[in-house]
Amino acid sequence: MSRQNVLTGSPWEDKMGYCRAVKIGNIIEVSGTVAIVDGETVRADDITAQTQNILTRVADVLAGLGASMSDVVRTRMFTTQIHRWEEIALAHGAVFRDIKPTTSLYEVSALIAPEFLIEIEFTAVLGG
């Protein structure tokens, strides 16, 4: 099976030795993604906007690999503010209401920077 890595040009990719997504065969794994536009955090006080940004950006990554959000079979969400789960659910549900991947939502003590309120990982399976 061939391996396809998706790189974004982030300086952290080489420092940490990772990429945005990896596709091997019909499986796509997307790294934990936070809300960023042009190098800037999306509305550091708005967890719904951050979730929407992540979902939009990952949809673009999947499209570049010949997949879509309907191919997502699992999401893992990490937040520093679990009490705001309904705001996260609003954005997640808008995309996945009919797809219904398995999902988990965890509260963590911190993400890579304090302005990030949520980080999401994705697994997609083509032809699934």
N, CA, C and O atoms as a GROMACS GRO file, in nm:
protein
  512
    1MET      N    1   0.083  -0.118   0.000
    1MET     CA    2   0.000   0.000   0.000
    1MET      C    3   0.087   0.124   0.000
    1MET      O    4   0.192   0.128   0.065
    2SER      N    5   0.043   0.223  -0.073
    2SER     CA    6   0.119   0.347  -0.075
    2SER      C    7   0.076   0.437   0.040
    2SER      O    8  -0.036   0.428   0.090
    3ARG      N    9   0.167   0.521   0.080
    3ARG     CA   10   0.144   0.616   0.189
    3ARG      C   11   0.146   0.756   0.131
    3ARG      O   12   0.235   0.791   0.054
    4GLN      N   13   0.047   0.836   0.168
    4GLN     CA   14   0.040   0.975   0.125
    4GLN      C   15   0.034   1.064   0.249
    4GLN      O   16  -0.061   1.055   0.327
    5ASN      N   17   0.135   1.149   0.267
    5ASN     CA   18   0.138   1.244   0.377
    5ASN      C   19   0.090   1.380   0.329
    5ASN      O   20   0.125   1.424   0.220
    6VAL      N   21   0.009   1.446   0.410
    6VAL     CA   22  -0.036   1.581   0.380
    6VAL      C   23   0.041   1.676   0.471
    6VAL      O   24   0.028   1.671   0.593
    7LEU      N   25   0.120   1.762   0.411
    7LEU     CA   26   0.198   1.862   0.485
    7LEU      C   27   0.137   1.999   0.463
    7LEU      O   28   0.085   2.028   0.355
    8THR      N   29   0.144   2.084   0.565
    8THR     CA   30   0.087   2.218   0.555
    8THR      C   31   0.192   2.328   0.547
    8THR      O   32   0.160   2.444   0.520
    9GLY      N   33   0.318   2.291   0.570
    9GLY     CA   34   0.423   2.392   0.570
    9GLY      C   35   0.450   2.450   0.708
    9GLY      O   36   0.533   2.540   0.723
   10SER      N   37   0.382   2.400   0.808
   10SER     CA   38   0.404   2.446   0.944
   10SER      C   39   0.546   2.411   0.988
   10SER      O   40   0.593   2.301   0.960
   11PRO      N   41   0.614   2.504   1.057
   11PRO     CA   42   0.749   2.472   1.105
   11PRO      C   43   0.748   2.358   1.208
   11PRO      O   44   0.850   2.294   1.230
   12TRP      N   45   0.634   2.334   1.270
   12TRP     CA   46   0.624   2.228   1.370
   12TRP      C   47   0.627   2.089   1.308
   12TRP      O   48   0.660   1.992   1.377
   13GLU      N   49   0.595   2.079   1.180
   13GLU     CA   50   0.594   1.947   1.116
   13GLU      C   51   0.733   1.883   1.120
   13GLU      O   52   0.746   1.765   1.151
   14ASP      N   53   0.836   1.960   1.089
   14ASP     CA   54   0.972   1.906   1.095
   14ASP      C   55   1.022   1.896   1.238
   14ASP      O   56   1.090   1.799   1.273
   15LYS      N   57   0.991   1.997   1.322
   15LYS     CA   58   1.038   1.994   1.461
   15LYS      C   59   0.983   1.873   1.536
   15LYS      O   60   1.056   1.808   1.612
   16MET      N   61   0.855   1.844   1.516
   16MET     CA   62   0.791   1.734   1.589
   16MET      C   63   0.786   1.604   1.511
   16MET      O   64   0.759   1.498   1.567
   17GLY      N   65   0.812   1.612   1.381
   17GLY     CA   66   0.807   1.492   1.298
   17GLY      C   67   0.666   1.441   1.276
   17GLY      O   68   0.637   1.325   1.302
   18TYR      N   69   0.578   1.528   1.229
   18TYR     CA   70   0.441   1.487   1.202
   18TYR      C   71   0.389   1.556   1.077
   18TYR      O   72   0.456   1.643   1.021
   19CYS      N   73   0.270   1.516   1.033
   19CYS     CA   74   0.203   1.582   0.921
   19CYS      C   75   0.056   1.599   0.956
   19CYS      O   76   0.008   1.541   1.054
   20ARG      N   77  -0.015   1.677   0.878
   20ARG     CA   78  -0.157   1.703   0.903
   20ARG      C   79  -0.240   1.576   0.891
   20ARG      O   80  -0.329   1.551   0.973
   21ALA      N   81  -0.212   1.496   0.789
   21ALA     CA   82  -0.289   1.374   0.768
   21ALA      C   83  -0.203   1.270   0.698
   21ALA      O   84  -0.106   1.303   0.629
   22VAL      N   85  -0.240   1.144   0.718
   22VAL     CA   86  -0.176   1.033   0.650
   22VAL      C   87  -0.285   0.945   0.591
   22VAL      O   88  -0.383   0.911   0.659
   23LYS      N   89  -0.267   0.909   0.463
   23LYS     CA   90  -0.358   0.815   0.398
   23LYS      C   91  -0.279   0.692   0.359
   23LYS      O   92  -0.179   0.702   0.287
   24ILE      N   93  -0.323   0.577   0.407
   24ILE     CA   94  -0.264   0.449   0.369
   24ILE      C   95  -0.381   0.360   0.327
   24ILE      O   96  -0.470   0.330   0.406
   25GLY      N   97  -0.378   0.320   0.201
   25GLY     CA   98  -0.490   0.242   0.150
   25GLY      C   99  -0.617   0.325   0.155
   25GLY      O  100  -0.622   0.435   0.101
   26ASN      N  101  -0.720   0.272   0.221
   26ASN     CA  102  -0.846   0.346   0.229
   26ASN      C  103  -0.866   0.413   0.365
   26ASN      O  104  -0.975   0.462   0.395
   27ILE      N  105  -0.761   0.416   0.447
   27ILE     CA  106  -0.770   0.477   0.580
   27ILE      C  107  -0.698   0.611   0.581
   27ILE      O  108  -0.586   0.625   0.531
   28ILE      N  109  -0.765   0.710   0.640
   28ILE     CA  110  -0.707   0.843   0.657
   28ILE      C  111  -0.712   0.879   0.805
   28ILE      O  112  -0.817   0.872   0.868
   29GLU      N  113  -0.597   0.916   0.859
   29GLU     CA  114  -0.588   0.966   0.996
   29GLU      C  115  -0.548   1.113   0.989
   29GLU      O  116  -0.451   1.149   0.923
   30VAL      N  117  -0.624   1.197   1.058
   30VAL     CA  118  -0.595   1.341   1.061
   30VAL      C  119  -0.548   1.377   1.202
   30VAL      O  120  -0.613   1.346   1.301
   31SER      N  121  -0.432   1.444   1.208
   31SER     CA  122  -0.374   1.485   1.335
   31SER      C  123  -0.468   1.578   1.411
   31SER      O  124  -0.559   1.638   1.353
   32GLY      N  125  -0.444   1.589   1.540
   32GLY     CA  126  -0.518   1.686   1.620
   32GLY      C  127  -0.508   1.823   1.555
   32GLY      O  128  -0.399   1.870   1.522
   33THR      N  129  -0.622   1.886   1.538
   33THR     CA  130  -0.630   2.013   1.466
   33THR      C  131  -0.693   2.118   1.556
   33THR      O  132  -0.796   2.094   1.619
   34VAL      N  133  -0.630   2.235   1.561
   34VAL     CA  134  -0.684   2.348   1.635
   34VAL      C  135  -0.729   2.456   1.537
   34VAL      O  136  -0.702   2.446   1.417
   35ALA      N  137  -0.796   2.557   1.588
   35ALA     CA  138  -0.857   2.660   1.504
   35ALA      C  139  -0.757   2.770   1.470
   35ALA      O  140  -0.718   2.850   1.555
   36ILE      N  141  -0.715   2.772   1.342
   36ILE     CA  142  -0.620   2.872   1.295
   36ILE      C  143  -0.660   2.916   1.155
   36ILE      O  144  -0.698   2.834   1.071
   37VAL      N  145  -0.651   3.047   1.130
   37VAL     CA  146  -0.667   3.102   0.995
   37VAL      C  147  -0.549   3.195   0.973
   37VAL      O  148  -0.528   3.289   1.050
   38ASP      N  149  -0.473   3.170   0.868
   38ASP     CA  150  -0.357   3.252   0.835
   38ASP      C  151  -0.265   3.272   0.956
   38ASP      O  152  -0.215   3.382   0.980
   39GLY      N  153  -0.244   3.165   1.030
   39GLY     CA  154  -0.152   3.170   1.144
   39GLY      C  155  -0.209   3.233   1.270
   39GLY      O  156  -0.138   3.245   1.369
   40GLU      N  157  -0.334   3.271   1.267
   40GLU     CA  158  -0.397   3.335   1.383
   40GLU      C  159  -0.507   3.246   1.440
   40GLU      O  160  -0.580   3.180   1.366
   41THR      N  161  -0.519   3.246   1.573
   41THR     CA  162  -0.625   3.169   1.639
   41THR      C  163  -0.761   3.229   1.604
   41THR      O  164  -0.776   3.351   1.598
   42VAL      N  165  -0.857   3.144   1.580
   42VAL     CA  166  -0.993   3.189   1.552
   42VAL      C  167  -1.062   3.224   1.683
   42VAL      O  168  -1.078   3.137   1.769
   43ARG      N  169  -1.102   3.345   1.700
   43ARG     CA  170  -1.182   3.393   1.813
   43ARG      C  171  -1.155   3.313   1.941
   43ARG      O  172  -1.226   3.217   1.972
   44ALA      N  173  -1.055   3.352   2.012
   44ALA     CA  174  -1.007   3.278   2.128
   44ALA      C  175  -1.112   3.260   2.237
   44ALA      O  176  -1.091   3.180   2.328
   45ASP      N  177  -1.223   3.332   2.231
   45ASP     CA  178  -1.328   3.318   2.332
   45ASP      C  179  -1.449   3.240   2.282
   45ASP      O  180  -1.544   3.218   2.358
   46ASP      N  181  -1.448   3.196   2.157
   46ASP     CA  182  -1.566   3.134   2.094
   46ASP      C  183  -1.537   2.989   2.057
   46ASP      O  184  -1.479   2.961   1.952
   47ILE      N  185  -1.579   2.897   2.143
   47ILE     CA  186  -1.551   2.755   2.122
   47ILE      C  187  -1.629   2.699   2.003
   47ILE      O  188  -1.583   2.606   1.937
   48THR      N  189  -1.748   2.754   1.976
   48THR     CA  190  -1.824   2.709   1.860
   48THR      C  191  -1.753   2.748   1.732
   48THR      O  192  -1.741   2.667   1.640
   49ALA      N  193  -1.706   2.872   1.723
   49ALA     CA  194  -1.633   2.919   1.604
   49ALA      C  195  -1.506   2.838   1.585
   49ALA      O  196  -1.470   2.804   1.472
   50GLN      N  197  -1.437   2.807   1.694
   50GLN     CA  198  -1.316   2.726   1.682
   50GLN      C  199  -1.349   2.587   1.628
   50GLN      O  200  -1.278   2.535   1.542
   51THR      N  201  -1.456   2.527   1.678
   51THR     CA  202  -1.496   2.394   1.631
   51THR      C  203  -1.534   2.399   1.484
   51THR      O  204  -1.494   2.312   1.407
   52GLN      N  205  -1.610   2.500   1.443
   52GLN     CA  206  -1.650   2.515   1.303
   52GLN      C  207  -1.528   2.531   1.213
   52GLN      O  208  -1.522   2.473   1.105
   53ASN      N  209  -1.430   2.610   1.257
   53ASN     CA  210  -1.308   2.630   1.179
   53ASN      C  211  -1.234   2.499   1.159
   53ASN      O  212  -1.188   2.469   1.049
   54ILE      N  213  -1.222   2.422   1.264
   54ILE     CA  214  -1.153   2.293   1.255
   54ILE      C  215  -1.225   2.202   1.156
   54ILE      O  216  -1.161   2.141   1.071
   55LEU      N  217  -1.356   2.193   1.167
   55LEU     CA  218  -1.434   2.106   1.078
   55LEU      C  219  -1.420   2.148   0.932
   55LEU      O  220  -1.408   2.063   0.844
   56THR      N  221  -1.420   2.277   0.907
   56THR     CA  222  -1.405   2.328   0.770
   56THR      C  223  -1.266   2.295   0.715
   56THR      O  224  -1.253   2.250   0.602
   57ARG      N  225  -1.164   2.319   0.796
   57ARG     CA  226  -1.027   2.294   0.751
   57ARG      C  227  -1.003   2.146   0.726
   57ARG      O  228  -0.935   2.110   0.629
   58VAL      N  229  -1.056   2.061   0.811
   58VAL     CA  230  -1.036   1.917   0.792
   58VAL      C  231  -1.115   1.868   0.671
   58VAL      O  232  -1.068   1.780   0.600
   59ALA      N  233  -1.232   1.923   0.646
   59ALA     CA  234  -1.307   1.886   0.525
   59ALA      C  235  -1.223   1.914   0.401
   59ALA      O  236  -1.224   1.835   0.306
   60ASP      N  237  -1.149   2.024   0.402
   60ASP     CA  238  -1.060   2.056   0.288
   60ASP      C  239  -0.946   1.955   0.276
   60ASP      O  240  -0.912   1.913   0.166
   61VAL      N  241  -0.888   1.916   0.389
   61VAL     CA  242  -0.781   1.816   0.388
   61VAL      C  243  -0.834   1.683   0.332
   61VAL      O  244  -0.770   1.621   0.248
   62LEU      N  245  -0.951   1.642   0.379
   62LEU     CA  246  -1.009   1.518   0.331
   62LEU      C  247  -1.039   1.524   0.182
   62LEU      O  248  -1.015   1.428   0.109
   63ALA      N  249  -1.091   1.638   0.136
   63ALA     CA  250  -1.122   1.653  -0.007
   63ALA      C  251  -0.995   1.636  -0.091
   63ALA      O  252  -1.000   1.576  -0.198
   64GLY      N  253  -0.883   1.688  -0.042
   64GLY     CA  254  -0.757   1.673  -0.112
   64GLY      C  255  -0.709   1.529  -0.121
   64GLY      O  256  -0.622   1.497  -0.202
   65LEU      N  257  -0.765   1.443  -0.038
   65LEU     CA  258  -0.730   1.301  -0.037
   65LEU      C  259  -0.839   1.216  -0.100
   65LEU      O  260  -0.836   1.093  -0.090
   66GLY      N  261  -0.936   1.281  -0.164
   66GLY     CA  262  -1.044   1.207  -0.229
   66GLY      C  263  -1.152   1.159  -0.134
   66GLY      O  264  -1.226   1.065  -0.166
   67ALA      N  265  -1.163   1.221  -0.018
   67ALA     CA  266  -1.262   1.182   0.083
   67ALA      C  267  -1.350   1.301   0.118
   67ALA      O  268  -1.330   1.412   0.068
   68SER      N  269  -1.446   1.276   0.203
   68SER     CA  270  -1.533   1.384   0.252
   68SER      C  271  -1.567   1.356   0.398
   68SER      O  272  -1.528   1.253   0.453
   69MET      N  273  -1.639   1.446   0.458
   69MET     CA  274  -1.679   1.428   0.597
   69MET      C  275  -1.769   1.304   0.612
   69MET      O  276  -1.775   1.246   0.720
   70SER      N  277  -1.838   1.264   0.507
   70SER     CA  278  -1.922   1.145   0.516
   70SER      C  279  -1.839   1.017   0.530
   70SER      O  280  -1.893   0.912   0.563
   71ASP      N  281  -1.709   1.025   0.505
   71ASP     CA  282  -1.619   0.912   0.523
   71ASP      C  283  -1.562   0.903   0.665
   71ASP      O  284  -1.495   0.806   0.699
   72VAL      N  285  -1.588   1.005   0.747
   72VAL     CA  286  -1.535   1.007   0.884
   72VAL      C  287  -1.608   0.903   0.968
   72VAL      O  288  -1.731   0.902   0.974
   73VAL      N  289  -1.530   0.818   1.033
   73VAL     CA  290  -1.588   0.713   1.118
   73VAL      C  291  -1.562   0.739   1.266
   73VAL      O  292  -1.624   0.675   1.352
   74ARG      N  293  -1.471   0.833   1.297
   74ARG     CA  294  -1.441   0.862   1.437
   74ARG      C  295  -1.386   1.003   1.452
   74ARG      O  296  -1.305   1.049   1.371
   75THR      N  297  -1.431   1.070   1.557
   75THR     CA  298  -1.368   1.196   1.598
   75THR      C  299  -1.332   1.184   1.746
   75THR      O  300  -1.401   1.118   1.824
   76ARG      N  301  -1.222   1.250   1.781
   76ARG     CA  302  -1.182   1.260   1.921
   76ARG      C  303  -1.163   1.408   1.949
   76ARG      O  304  -1.082   1.475   1.886
   77MET      N  305  -1.239   1.457   2.044
   77MET     CA  306  -1.235   1.600   2.075
   77MET      C  307  -1.176   1.622   2.214
   77MET      O  308  -1.214   1.555   2.311
   78PHE      N  309  -1.084   1.716   2.221
   78PHE     CA  310  -1.017   1.750   2.345
   78PHE      C  311  -1.044   1.896   2.374
   78PHE      O  312  -1.018   1.982   2.290
   79THR      N  313  -1.095   1.926   2.492
   79THR     CA  314  -1.126   2.064   2.527
   79THR      C  315  -1.074   2.097   2.666
   79THR      O  316  -1.061   2.009   2.752
   80THR      N  317  -1.046   2.222   2.686
   80THR     CA  318  -1.006   2.269   2.818
   80THR      C  319  -1.128   2.319   2.896
   80THR      O  320  -1.116   2.359   3.012
   81GLN      N  321  -1.244   2.317   2.831
   81GLN     CA  322  -1.366   2.371   2.893
   81GLN      C  323  -1.485   2.277   2.870
   81GLN      O  324  -1.575   2.308   2.792
   82ILE      N  325  -1.484   2.164   2.936
   82ILE     CA  326  -1.588   2.062   2.915
   82ILE      C  327  -1.727   2.116   2.946
   82ILE      O  328  -1.824   2.067   2.889
   83HIS      N  329  -1.738   2.214   3.033
   83HIS     CA  330  -1.870   2.270   3.066
   83HIS      C  331  -1.934   2.337   2.944
   83HIS      O  332  -2.053   2.369   2.947
   84ARG      N  333  -1.857   2.359   2.838
   84ARG     CA  334  -1.909   2.419   2.716
   84ARG      C  335  -1.937   2.313   2.609
   84ARG      O  336  -1.938   2.344   2.489
   85TRP      N  337  -1.960   2.190   2.651
   85TRP     CA  338  -1.979   2.078   2.558
   85TRP      C  339  -2.095   2.102   2.462
   85TRP      O  340  -2.089   2.057   2.348
   86GLU      N  341  -2.200   2.170   2.506
   86GLU     CA  342  -2.314   2.192   2.418
   86GLU      C  343  -2.279   2.285   2.302
   86GLU      O  344  -2.334   2.270   2.193
   87GLU      N  345  -2.190   2.379   2.325
   87GLU     CA  346  -2.144   2.467   2.217
   87GLU      C  347  -2.062   2.389   2.114
   87GLU      O  348  -2.072   2.412   1.994
   88ILE      N  349  -1.980   2.297   2.163
   88ILE     CA  350  -1.903   2.210   2.076
   88ILE      C  351  -1.999   2.120   1.997
   88ILE      O  352  -1.985   2.104   1.876
   89ALA      N  353  -2.095   2.062   2.068
   89ALA     CA  354  -2.192   1.972   2.006
   89ALA      C  355  -2.271   2.042   1.896
   89ALA      O  356  -2.306   1.979   1.796
   90LEU      N  357  -2.300   2.168   1.912
   90LEU     CA  358  -2.375   2.244   1.812
   90LEU      C  359  -2.302   2.241   1.677
   90LEU      O  360  -2.362   2.214   1.574
   91ALA      N  361  -2.172   2.270   1.680
   91ALA     CA  362  -2.093   2.272   1.556
   91ALA      C  363  -2.069   2.131   1.503
   91ALA      O  364  -2.083   2.106   1.383
   92HIS      N  365  -2.033   2.038   1.591
   92HIS     CA  366  -2.008   1.899   1.550
   92HIS      C  367  -2.135   1.838   1.491
   92HIS      O  368  -2.131   1.773   1.387
   93GLY      N  369  -2.247   1.860   1.557
   93GLY     CA  370  -2.374   1.805   1.512
   93GLY      C  371  -2.420   1.863   1.379
   93GLY      O  372  -2.484   1.793   1.301
   94ALA      N  373  -2.388   1.988   1.352
   94ALA     CA  374  -2.426   2.050   1.224
   94ALA      C  375  -2.362   1.977   1.107
   94ALA      O  376  -2.421   1.968   1.000
   95VAL      N  377  -2.242   1.927   1.127
   95VAL     CA  378  -2.171   1.854   1.021
   95VAL      C  379  -2.205   1.705   1.023
   95VAL      O  380  -2.225   1.643   0.918
   96PHE      N  381  -2.211   1.647   1.142
   96PHE     CA  382  -2.219   1.502   1.154
   96PHE      C  383  -2.356   1.447   1.195
   96PHE      O  384  -2.368   1.328   1.225
   97ARG      N  385  -2.459   1.530   1.199
   97ARG     CA  386  -2.592   1.486   1.244
   97ARG      C  387  -2.640   1.360   1.172
   97ARG      O  388  -2.692   1.268   1.236
   98ASP      N  389  -2.622   1.355   1.041
   98ASP     CA  390  -2.669   1.239   0.965
   98ASP      C  391  -2.561   1.133   0.944
   98ASP      O  392  -2.592   1.018   0.913
   99ILE      N  393  -2.436   1.170   0.960
   99ILE     CA  394  -2.324   1.077   0.940
   99ILE      C  395  -2.302   0.992   1.064
   99ILE      O  396  -2.284   0.870   1.055
  100LYS      N  397  -2.305   1.056   1.178
  100LYS     CA  398  -2.292   0.991   1.309
  100LYS      C  399  -2.168   0.903   1.326
  100LYS      O  400  -2.182   0.782   1.348
  101PRO      N  401  -2.048   0.961   1.316
  101PRO     CA  402  -1.929   0.882   1.347
  101PRO      C  403  -1.925   0.855   1.498
  101PRO      O  404  -1.993   0.921   1.576
  102THR      N  405  -1.844   0.757   1.538
  102THR     CA  406  -1.821   0.741   1.681
  102THR      C  407  -1.743   0.864   1.725
  102THR      O  408  -1.668   0.923   1.646
  103THR      N  409  -1.759   0.903   1.848
  103THR     CA  410  -1.688   1.022   1.895
  103THR      C  411  -1.663   1.014   2.044
  103THR      O  412  -1.731   0.942   2.117
  104SER      N  413  -1.565   1.089   2.087
  104SER     CA  414  -1.533   1.103   2.228
  104SER      C  415  -1.503   1.249   2.254
  104SER      O  416  -1.451   1.319   2.168
  105LEU      N  417  -1.537   1.293   2.373
  105LEU     CA  418  -1.509   1.431   2.414
  105LEU      C  419  -1.441   1.425   2.550
  105LEU      O  420  -1.498   1.375   2.647
  106TYR      N  421  -1.319   1.476   2.554
  106TYR     CA  422  -1.239   1.470   2.676
  106TYR      C  423  -1.204   1.611   2.724
  106TYR      O  424  -1.182   1.701   2.643
  107GLU      N  425  -1.200   1.628   2.855
  107GLU     CA  426  -1.146   1.752   2.909
  107GLU      C  427  -0.999   1.728   2.942
  107GLU      O  428  -0.963   1.628   3.004
  108VAL      N  429  -0.916   1.821   2.898
  108VAL     CA  430  -0.772   1.815   2.924
  108VAL      C  431  -0.732   1.941   2.999
  108VAL      O  432  -0.802   2.042   2.994
  109SER      N  433  -0.621   1.936   3.068
  109SER     CA  434  -0.579   2.052   3.147
  109SER      C  435  -0.528   2.166   3.061
  109SER      O  436  -0.538   2.282   3.099
  110ALA      N  437  -0.473   2.133   2.943
  110ALA     CA  438  -0.423   2.238   2.855
  110ALA      C  439  -0.404   2.182   2.714
  110ALA      O  440  -0.386   2.062   2.695
  111LEU      N  441  -0.409   2.272   2.617
  111LEU     CA  442  -0.370   2.240   2.481
  111LEU      C  443  -0.239   2.312   2.455
  111LEU      O  444  -0.182   2.370   2.547
  112ILE      N  445  -0.190   2.311   2.332
  112ILE     CA  446  -0.057   2.364   2.301
  112ILE      C  447  -0.042   2.513   2.334
  112ILE      O  448   0.069   2.559   2.360
  113ALA      N  449  -0.153   2.588   2.332
  113ALA     CA  450  -0.151   2.730   2.369
  113ALA      C  451  -0.284   2.762   2.437
  113ALA      O  452  -0.387   2.703   2.402
  114PRO      N  453  -0.285   2.853   2.532
  114PRO     CA  454  -0.406   2.879   2.611
  114PRO      C  455  -0.524   2.934   2.530
  114PRO      O  456  -0.638   2.921   2.574
  115GLU      N  457  -0.500   2.994   2.416
  115GLU     CA  458  -0.611   3.048   2.336
  115GLU      C  459  -0.688   2.940   2.261
  115GLU      O  460  -0.798   2.966   2.212
  116PHE      N  461  -0.632   2.820   2.253
  116PHE     CA  462  -0.702   2.710   2.188
  116PHE      C  463  -0.794   2.644   2.290
  116PHE      O  464  -0.749   2.601   2.397
  117LEU      N  465  -0.921   2.636   2.258
  117LEU     CA  466  -1.021   2.580   2.348
  117LEU      C  467  -1.056   2.436   2.312
  117LEU      O  468  -1.109   2.362   2.395
  118ILE      N  469  -1.026   2.397   2.188
  118ILE     CA  470  -1.061   2.264   2.141
  118ILE      C  471  -0.961   2.216   2.036
  118ILE      O  472  -0.908   2.296   1.959
  119GLU      N  473  -0.938   2.087   2.035
  119GLU     CA  474  -0.856   2.021   1.934
  119GLU      C  475  -0.929   1.893   1.896
  119GLU      O  476  -0.982   1.823   1.982
  120ILE      N  477  -0.931   1.862   1.766
  120ILE     CA  478  -1.004   1.744   1.720
  120ILE      C  479  -0.917   1.657   1.630
  120ILE      O  480  -0.845   1.709   1.544
  121GLU      N  481  -0.924   1.525   1.650
  121GLU     CA  482  -0.861   1.426   1.563
  121GLU      C  483  -0.971   1.356   1.484
  121GLU      O  484  -1.084   1.344   1.531
  122PHE      N  485  -0.937   1.308   1.364
  122PHE     CA  486  -1.035   1.244   1.277
  122PHE      C  487  -0.979   1.115   1.219
  122PHE      O  488  -0.860   1.106   1.190
  123THR      N  489  -1.065   1.016   1.202
  123THR     CA  490  -1.033   0.895   1.126
  123THR      C  491  -1.140   0.882   1.019
  123THR      O  492  -1.260   0.890   1.048
  124ALA      N  493  -1.097   0.860   0.895
  124ALA     CA  494  -1.189   0.841   0.784
  124ALA      C  495  -1.153   0.711   0.712
  124ALA      O  496  -1.037   0.671   0.708
  125VAL      N  497  -1.254   0.647   0.656
  125VAL     CA  498  -1.235   0.525   0.579
  125VAL      C  499  -1.307   0.542   0.447
  125VAL      O  500  -1.429   0.562   0.443
  126LEU      N  501  -1.231   0.536   0.338
  126LEU     CA  502  -1.291   0.548   0.205
  126LEU      C  503  -1.362   0.418   0.168
  126LEU      O  504  -1.313   0.309   0.194
  127GLY      N  505  -1.478   0.433   0.108
  127GLY     CA  506  -1.553   0.317   0.064
  127GLY      C  507  -1.612   0.238   0.178
  127GLY      O  508  -1.644   0.120   0.164
  128GLY      N  509  -1.627   0.306   0.294
  128GLY     CA  510  -1.677   0.236   0.412
  128GLY      C  511  -1.820   0.242   0.433
  128GLY      O  512  -1.870   0.185   0.530
   0.00000   0.00000   0.00000
